[in-house]
Amino acid sequence: MDVDLSAIGALDASQLAFVQADSHNIRLLAPAGSGKTHSLLHRCAEVHRRSAGAASFLIVSFTRAARDELRARLSSPDFAAFSVHADVVTLNGWGHRRLRAMSHQPRLHVSDLERTTMVKTVLSPAWSAVPALEKGMKHQPFKLPKLLANLLDTMKTLGFDHEDGSLRMADDRLEEIEQLGLLPLLDDFMVHLEELGVLSGRRWEPFLEVVLPYFNVACQQQYATGSFTLEDQKYGAWIDQRRQLQSGTRPGNGERISHILIDEFQDINPLDLALILKVAELNDSALTIVGDDDQAIFEWRGAAPDFILEPERYLNRPFATYILEKNYRSPRNIVQKSARLIGHNQRRVPKTMIPVSTTDADIHIFNGETFLDSVDEVVHEIRRFIEAATPNARMALLSRKRAQLIPYQILLAREDIPFCALRGYPAPCRPPVLARHPSAVTGVAAEARSDRKQSPSHRRLVLFERLPPCPRPRGKASHCTGCRPKGKPTCAHGGPASNRFWRKADSQQTALGPKWSVASHLNCSHLTRRILHEPRSH
């Protein structure tokens, strides 16, 4: 049974050790379900009490959902005393405040289309000043602008600095990026630039000779015109904090941040780290970094677990380490089996996880020979769940990619099983939910109602294989005309049944979340057609 620590106001021994720590800078390793948020807020309350109300806090989360949860918990009587002294924000949100101070009317370019258009228009002086890029824009007017937009953001993420802009700076960045294991992020751009004819080879010297001048001038153009991307919220704030340090400008009375607490520290990238360090240096702040090195899964977008594994090396200050040891969230056997599996990782901080729950989850593993075998088994499991109609029960279907859930949407619609799609954690909802998990996991969650009583035996975990690569060539239209994402379907294969599906799916998604386009999200349309046009099985 799950235990809500906030409801009882209790702290276990490992949580209490962290809350009452005397150390100035702390690394808190908090595995999933260990009461991290509860402990974090109690730590702030204790520091506030010790400082006689003089302490002020910047609590940084990396998602808006986590930010909102922290803000909601601050309304508890346990934390009311310091809540007015705590600023709970995402790093992008905090950085955007500084961006507004640097530019009177900053305009954010968020979508791919907006960012690509910005490259073509606002940043034209940047690429036109580099002959290889100017030539490439003439021959590749559609592919190259998008690539340059992504390259600009990636270089900021990896810590390149346009105000220095020198080859020496770039060489230093490449060396550090290589040590962090993030060099493949730039390797990909080098390969694509060669494929588009911008580079004649895959060597770093000509790569930097092309991209560094573009990066430097593009950043200058952005600040001159007030045209920014989401990554500029952090990059601009980093530049702003550094300028304040260089000018000797320090926060006045009542503005200083005495303590900075950063959640999900295992997911920060070099730019995040640079910004946090500048804010801490400017305010002479104590740092508390919170996270779990075993949950570091975002290297593909520039995050480096090295920062939480070796904080003394990268943050240039000593840290005392505390580890939360009890899991209050998961069934006992899930905690034990996951701990055994994670224990095989060699580059990690050893931890002991103690499950509080005495309930074991009912685990079934199905190995299908084909993807469709797995689909059939999972849909059968969903039918059993719906038929059981356990009150307040929920089912989750998780996959690595959102596109892998499209066949299930099709089948659920055909079986008249309601569902909805979300892009955050699966929230309590009726009817069943399709959800995008922040840790790069996509899922379907469901809830059922009946007069039957819920029991632990109804908890089920279904694992299924990944979607295999589509055998059809990419880039070619392999779906029939009825699978077009827009307009009334006219599929000759499916006839009226296909039309009914599309009306059902569109109305469901419009009411409960973003529309899904099978043609644009699923590159295995041959599977889609087979699912759509085969007779129903009951």
C-alpha positions in Angstrom: 0.0 0.0 0.0 1.3 3.5 -0.9 2.1 5.8 1.9 1.6 9.5 1.5 4.3 11.1 3.7 2.9 14.6 3.3 -0.4 13.4 4.8 1.1 12.2 8.0 4.0 14.6 8.2 6.5 11.8 9.0 10.1 11.5 8.0 12.1 8.3 7.9 15.7 8.1 9.1 17.3 8.8 5.7 15.0 11.7 5.0 15.5 13.2 8.5 19.3 13.0 8.0 19.0 15.1 4.9 16.6 17.6 6.4 18.8 18.2 9.5 22.1 18.2 7.6 24.6 21.0 8.6 26.4 20.9 5.2 26.4 24.0 3.0 26.2 22.1 -0.3 24.4 18.8 -0.5 23.9 16.1 -3.1 20.6 14.2 -2.4 20.3 10.9 -4.3 16.6 10.1 -4.3 15.4 7.1 -6.2 11.8 7.0 -7.6 9.1 6.9 -4.9 11.4 7.8 -2.0 9.6 10.9 -0.9 12.0 13.3 -2.6 9.6 16.3 -2.9 8.4 15.9 0.7 12.0 15.9 2.0 13.0 18.8 -0.2 10.3 21.1 1.2 11.0 20.0 4.8 14.7 20.8 4.2 13.7 24.3 3.1 11.5 24.7 6.2 14.4 23.6 8.5 16.9 26.0 6.8 14.3 28.8 7.1 13.9 28.1 10.8 17.6 28.1 11.4 18.1 31.4 9.6 15.3 33.0 11.7 13.4 33.7 8.5 16.3 35.3 6.5 16.8 32.5 4.0 15.4 32.7 0.5 15.0 29.8 -2.0 15.1 29.2 -5.7 13.7 25.7 -6.3 14.3 24.6 -9.9 12.3 21.8 -11.5 12.7 20.7 -15.1 9.0 20.2 -15.9 6.0 22.3 -15.4 4.2 19.3 -13.8 6.9 19.0 -11.2 6.8 22.8 -10.6 3.0 22.8 -10.2 3.2 19.9 -7.7 5.8 21.7 -5.6 3.8 24.9 -5.6 0.7 23.0 -4.6 2.5 21.4 -1.7 3.8 24.8 -0.5 0.2 25.6 0.5 0.5 23.0 3.3 0.6 24.4 6.9 4.0 22.7 7.3 5.6 25.0 4.7 3.5 28.2 5.0 6.3 30.0 7.0 8.8 30.0 4.1 6.5 29.7 1.1 6.6 33.5 0.4 10.4 33.2 0.4 10.5 30.3 -2.1 10.5 30.8 -5.9 9.5 27.6 -7.6 10.2 27.7 -11.3 11.5 25.8 -14.3 14.9 26.8 -15.5 13.3 28.0 -18.7 10.8 30.1 -16.8 13.4 31.7 -14.6 15.6 32.4 -17.6 12.7 34.0 -19.5 12.4 36.7 -16.9 16.0 37.6 -17.6 15.4 37.5 -21.3 12.6 40.0 -20.9 15.0 42.3 -19.1 17.5 42.0 -21.9 15.0 42.6 -24.7 11.9 44.8 -24.6 9.7 42.6 -26.6 11.3 39.2 -27.0 9.5 36.9 -29.5 9.8 33.2 -29.0 10.0 30.9 -32.0 8.9 27.6 -30.7 7.6 25.3 -33.5 9.9 23.9 -36.2 8.2 26.1 -38.8 8.8 29.2 -36.7 12.4 28.4 -36.1 13.1 27.5 -39.7 11.5 30.7 -40.8 13.6 32.6 -38.4 16.7 31.1 -39.9 15.6 32.0 -43.4 14.8 35.6 -42.6 16.1 37.0 -39.4 19.3 35.0 -39.4 20.1 35.4 -43.1 23.1 37.7 -42.4 24.6 34.8 -40.4 24.5 32.1 -43.1 25.0 34.4 -46.1 28.3 35.5 -44.6 29.6 31.8 -44.9 30.0 30.9 -48.6 29.4 27.2 -48.0 26.2 27.8 -46.2 25.0 30.4 -48.7 25.5 28.0 -51.5 23.8 25.2 -49.5 20.8 27.4 -48.8 20.3 27.8 -52.6 20.6 24.1 -53.3 18.8 22.8 -50.1 16.3 25.5 -49.3 14.0 23.2 -47.3 16.4 20.8 -45.4 19.2 23.1 -44.5 17.3 25.8 -42.6 15.8 23.3 -40.3 19.2 21.7 -39.8 20.8 25.1 -39.0 18.0 26.0 -36.5 18.7 22.7 -34.6 22.4 23.2 -34.8 22.1 26.7 -33.3 20.2 25.4 -30.3 22.4 22.4 -29.9 25.6 24.5 -29.8 24.0 26.6 -27.0 22.9 23.5 -25.2 26.5 22.2 -25.3 27.9 25.5 -23.9 29.4 27.3 -26.9 29.8 31.0 -26.3 29.2 33.6 -29.0 30.6 36.4 -26.9 34.0 34.7 -27.0 33.5 33.1 -30.4 37.1 32.0 -30.8 38.4 28.8 -32.2 40.2 28.2 -28.9 36.9 28.4 -27.1 35.4 26.0 -29.6 38.3 23.5 -29.3 37.9 23.6 -25.5 34.2 23.0 -25.8 34.8 20.0 -28.1 37.3 18.5 -25.6 34.9 18.8 -22.7 32.0 17.6 -24.7 34.0 14.5 -25.7 34.8 13.8 -22.1 31.1 14.0 -21.3 30.3 11.5 -24.1 28.2 14.1 -25.9 30.3 14.5 -29.1 27.9 12.3 -31.1 25.4 15.2 -30.9 27.6 17.3 -33.1 28.8 14.3 -35.2 25.3 14.0 -36.5 25.3 17.6 -37.8 28.6 17.0 -39.5 27.2 14.0 -41.3 24.1 15.8 -42.4 26.1 18.9 -43.6 28.2 16.6 -45.7 25.2 14.9 -47.1 23.7 18.3 -48.1 26.9 19.3 -49.8 27.9 22.0 -47.3 31.0 20.1 -46.1 33.4 18.1 -48.3 34.5 15.7 -45.4 33.9 14.8 -41.8 36.7 16.6 -40.0 36.4 19.0 -37.1 38.5 21.8 -38.6 36.4 22.5 -41.6 33.2 21.9 -39.6 34.2 24.7 -37.1 35.3 27.0 -39.9 31.7 26.8 -41.3 29.5 26.6 -38.2 31.4 28.8 -35.7 31.0 32.1 -37.8 27.4 31.2 -38.4 26.8 30.6 -34.7 28.5 33.8 -33.6 26.6 36.1 -36.0 23.3 34.3 -35.6 23.4 34.9 -31.8 24.2 38.6 -32.4 21.2 38.8 -34.8 18.9 37.2 -32.3 19.7 39.7 -29.6 19.6 42.6 -32.0 16.1 41.6 -33.2 14.6 40.1 -30.1 14.1 36.7 -31.9 14.6 33.7 -29.6 14.0 30.0 -29.2 13.2 28.1 -26.0 16.9 27.4 -25.5 17.6 31.1 -25.5 15.6 31.4 -22.3 18.5 29.7 -20.6 21.3 30.9 -22.9 20.3 34.5 -22.6 20.0 34.2 -18.8 23.5 32.7 -18.6 24.9 35.7 -20.7 23.0 38.1 -18.4 24.2 36.6 -15.2 27.8 36.6 -16.5 27.6 40.2 -17.5 26.3 41.2 -14.0 29.3 39.3 -12.5 31.7 41.1 -14.8 30.3 44.5 -14.0 30.3 43.8 -10.2 26.5 44.1 -10.0 25.3 42.1 -7.0 21.7 41.5 -5.9 20.4 44.1 -3.4 18.9 43.6 0.0 15.9 41.3 -0.2 16.8 40.1 -3.7 19.6 37.7 -2.9 19.0 34.0 -3.3 20.6 32.2 -0.3 19.8 28.7 -1.3 19.3 27.1 -4.8 17.8 23.6 -4.9 17.8 21.8 -8.3 15.6 18.8 -8.9 16.3 16.1 -11.5 19.9 17.1 -11.5 20.8 14.0 -13.5 19.0 15.5 -16.5 20.8 18.8 -16.8 23.0 19.7 -19.8 26.2 21.9 -20.0 24.1 25.0 -20.5 21.9 24.3 -17.5 25.0 23.7 -15.4 26.7 26.9 -16.6 23.5 29.0 -15.8 23.1 27.4 -12.3 26.8 28.1 -11.5 26.5 31.7 -12.5 23.3 32.3 -10.5 25.0 30.7 -7.5 28.2 32.7 -7.9 26.3 36.0 -8.3 24.2 35.3 -5.2 26.8 33.4 -3.2 24.2 30.7 -2.8 24.3 27.3 -1.2 23.6 24.5 -3.6 21.4 21.4 -3.1 21.4 19.1 -6.1 18.7 16.4 -6.1 18.3 13.5 -8.5 19.1 9.9 -9.2 22.0 8.9 -11.4 20.1 5.6 -12.2 17.5 7.6 -13.9 19.8 9.5 -16.3 18.2 8.8 -19.7 18.5 12.1 -21.5 22.0 12.0 -23.0 20.4 12.0 -26.4 19.4 15.7 -25.8 22.6 16.8 -24.1 22.2 15.8 -20.5 25.3 14.3 -18.8 25.1 12.1 -15.7 28.7 13.1 -14.9 27.4 16.2 -13.2 25.5 14.3 -10.5 28.1 11.5 -10.3 31.1 13.9 -9.8 29.7 17.2 -8.5 32.9 18.3 -6.9 34.7 18.2 -10.2 32.1 20.0 -12.3 30.7 22.4 -9.7 34.0 23.3 -8.0 32.8 22.9 -4.4 32.6 20.1 -1.9 29.3 18.3 -1.5 27.9 16.1 1.3 25.9 13.1 0.0 22.7 11.8 1.4 20.6 8.9 0.0 16.9 8.3 0.5 16.5 4.5 1.0 12.8 3.7 1.3 10.5 3.3 -1.6 6.9 4.4 -0.8 5.4 4.0 -4.3 5.9 0.6 -5.8 5.0 -3.0 -4.9 7.6 -4.9 -3.1 8.7 -7.2 -5.9 9.0 -4.4 -8.4 11.4 -2.6 -6.1 13.4 -5.7 -5.5 13.6 -6.8 -9.1 14.4 -3.3 -10.4 17.1 -2.9 -7.8 18.7 -6.1 -9.0 18.5 -5.1 -12.6 19.9 -1.6 -12.0 22.7 -3.1 -9.9 24.3 -4.3 -13.1 25.1 -0.7 -14.1 28.8 -0.1 -13.4 28.8 3.7 -13.4 26.6 4.6 -10.6 26.4 5.3 -6.9 25.5 2.2 -4.9 22.2 2.4 -3.2 20.0 0.2 -1.0 16.3 0.4 -1.7 13.9 -0.8 1.0 10.3 -1.4 -0.2 7.7 -0.1 2.3 4.8 -1.9 0.6 4.3 -5.6 1.4 2.1 -6.1 -1.7 3.6 -7.9 -4.7 2.6 -7.0 -8.2 1.2 -9.7 -10.6 3.8 -9.7 -13.4 3.2 -11.5 -16.7 5.7 -11.4 -19.6 4.6 -12.2 -23.1 7.1 -12.9 -25.9 5.4 -12.7 -29.3 7.1 -13.8 -32.4 5.8 -10.8 -34.3 4.6 -7.3 -33.4 1.1 -8.2 -34.2 1.2 -11.1 -31.8 2.1 -8.6 -29.1 -0.7 -6.3 -30.2 -3.2 -9.1 -30.0 -2.1 -10.1 -26.5 -2.1 -6.6 -25.2 -5.6 -5.9 -26.6 -6.8 -9.1 -25.1 -5.4 -8.0 -21.7 -7.2 -4.6 -22.1 -10.5 -6.4 -22.8 -10.1 -8.5 -19.7 -9.4 -5.3 -17.7 -12.5 -3.6 -19.0 -14.7 -6.6 -18.4 -13.5 -6.9 -14.8 -14.6 -3.3 -14.3 -12.8 -2.9 -11.0 -13.8 0.4 -9.5 -11.1 3.1 -9.7 -8.7 0.7 -11.3 -6.3 2.0 -14.0 -4.3 0.3 -16.7 -1.1 1.7 -18.2 0.4 0.6 -21.6 3.9 2.0 -22.0 6.2 2.0 -25.0 9.5 3.7 -26.0 7.9 5.8 -28.8 4.5 7.5 -29.2 4.2 6.0 -32.7 4.2 2.5 -31.3 0.8 3.2 -29.7 -1.0 4.1 -32.9 -2.1 0.4 -33.6 -3.6 0.3 -30.1 -5.5 3.5 -30.7 -6.9 2.0 -33.9 -8.0 -1.2 -32.2 -9.4 0.6 -29.2 -11.5 2.8 -31.5 -12.7 -0.3 -33.4 -13.7 -2.1 -30.2 -15.5 1.1 -29.0 -13.2 1.2 -26.0 -12.9 5.0 -25.1 -9.4 6.4 -24.6 -7.7 9.8 -24.6 -4.2 11.1 -25.3 -2.1 13.2 -23.1 1.5 14.4 -23.2 2.3 14.2 -19.4 2.0 11.7 -16.7 -1.1 9.7 -16.9 -3.6 11.6 -14.8 -6.7 10.2 -13.1 -9.3 10.4 -15.8 -12.2 8.6 -17.3 -12.2 7.2 -20.0 -8.8 5.3 -20.6 -5.8 7.5 -21.3 -3.1 7.6 -23.8 -0.2 9.5 -22.3 3.3 10.7 -23.0 5.6 10.1 -20.1 8.4 12.7 -19.5 11.1 10.0 -19.3 10.7 9.3 -23.0 8.1 6.6 -22.4 4.8 6.7 -24.0 1.8 5.1 -22.4 -1.9 4.3 -22.3 -3.7 4.4 -19.0 -7.2 3.2 -18.3 -9.8 3.4 -15.6 -12.8 1.2 -15.0 -15.9 1.4 -12.9 -18.1 -1.2 -11.3 -19.5 -2.3 -8.0 -16.8 -4.9 -7.5 -14.3 -4.2 -4.8 -10.7 -3.4 -5.7 -8.0 -5.8 -4.4 -4.2 -5.9 -4.9 -4.6 -9.0 -7.1 -6.0 -6.7 -9.8 -2.7 -4.9 -10.3 -1.2 -6.0 -13.5 1.9 -5.1 -15.5 2.1 -5.9 -19.2 5.4 -5.8 -21.0 5.5 -6.0 -24.8 8.2 -5.9 -27.5 9.2 -2.8 -29.5 7.8 -2.0 -32.9 10.2 -3.5 -35.5 11.5 -1.2 -38.3 9.1 -0.8 -41.3 10.3 -2.9 -44.3 9.0 -0.2 -46.7 11.4 2.5 -47.9 11.2 5.7 -45.8 10.1 8.9 -47.5 7.7 7.1 -49.9 3.9 7.2 -49.6 3.0 3.6 -48.7 -0.4 4.3 -47.2 -3.6 4.3 -49.1 -5.5 7.5 -49.8 -7.9 6.8 -46.9 -5.1 7.1 -44.4 -4.6 10.8 -45.1 -4.5 12.8 -41.8 -6.8 15.5 -43.2 -10.1 15.4 -45.0 -12.8 12.7 -45.2 -11.2 9.3 -45.7 -11.9 7.6 -49.1 -10.1 4.3 -48.5 -11.4 1.7 -51.0 -10.0 -1.1 -48.9 -11.8 -0.3 -45.7 -15.1 1.2 -47.0 -17.6 2.4 -44.5 -15.8 0.7 -41.6 -12.7 2.7 -42.2 -14.8 5.9 -42.4 -16.4 5.1 -39.1 -13.0 4.6 -37.5 -11.7 8.0 -38.6 -14.8 9.8 -37.4 -14.6 8.0 -34.1 -10.9 8.7 -33.6 -11.1 12.3 -34.6 -14.0 13.2 -32.3 -12.3 11.3 -29.4 -9.0 13.1 -29.8 -10.5 16.5 -30.4 -12.5 16.2 -27.2 -9.8 14.9 -25.0 -6.5 16.0 -26.4 -4.4 16.6 -29.6 -5.5 15.0 -32.8 -3.4 12.0 -33.8 -2.5 11.4 -37.4 -1.9 7.8 -38.2 -0.3 8.6 -41.5 2.2 11.1 -40.0 3.0 9.2 -36.8 3.1 5.6 -37.9 5.8 4.6 -40.4 4.4 1.0 -40.5 1.2 1.7 -42.4 1.1 -1.9 -43.7 0.3 -2.9 -40.1 -2.3 -0.1 -39.9 -4.1 -1.4 -43.0 -4.0 -4.9 -41.7 -5.5 -3.9 -38.4 -8.1 -1.6 -40.0 -9.4 -4.0 -42.6 -9.2 -7.4 -40.9 -12.6 -8.6 -39.6 -13.3 -7.8 -35.9 -12.5 -10.4 -33.4 -14.8 -10.6 -30.3 
